[in-house]
Amino acid sequence: MTRYLISFNDGAMDHIPDEDWPDVGKASHAVVQEAVDAGVFVFGAGLERQRASVVATDGMVTDGPYPEAKEVIGGFVVIDVASREEALTWAAKIAGACRCAQEVRELMPDPETDAMLRRADR
């Protein structure tokens, strides 16, 4: 199985009228429940708008996001599925529920980290 990050940019949902938010929440939670039931959901969350800190290699902390960032992530889901096509299918469901386009990116595998997690689960 391969993990994919499905995300949308901050502000992508700004077009949604306040009165529609309960329906968007219900629809998005239904997709998450479907992904949980299918055994593909790993984790997901929305991000507080523009609340980021940048920690440099020397430990210095500044308010973020990076000044040159044109777009920042507004929310994301990580899924673990058999193919990119399956990830795109889930992204389409999420896009419909959240009423905004989604980016799909394959996460690089890390067998060593996966082994650490398996040992921690024992």
Stockholm file with secondary structure:
# STOCKHOLM 1.0

chainA/1-122         MTRYLISFNDGAMDHIPDEDWPDVGKASHAVVQEAVDAGVFVFGAGLERQRASVVATDGMVTDGPYPEAKEVIGGFVVIDVASREEALTWAAKIAGACRCAQEVRELMPDPETDAMLRRADR
#=GR chainA/1-122 SS CEEEEEEEETTTTTTSCGGGHHHHHHHHHHHHHHHHHHTCEEEEEECCTTCEEEECTTSCEEEESCTTCSCCEEEEEEEEESCHHHHHHHHHHHHHHHTSCCEEEECCCCHHHHHHHHHHTC
#=GC SS_cons         CEEEEEEEETTTTTTSCGGGHHHHHHHHHHHHHHHHHHTCEEEEEECCTTCEEEECTTSCEEEESCTTCSCCEEEEEEEEESCHHHHHHHHHHHHHHHTSCCEEEECCCCHHHHHHHHHHTC
//
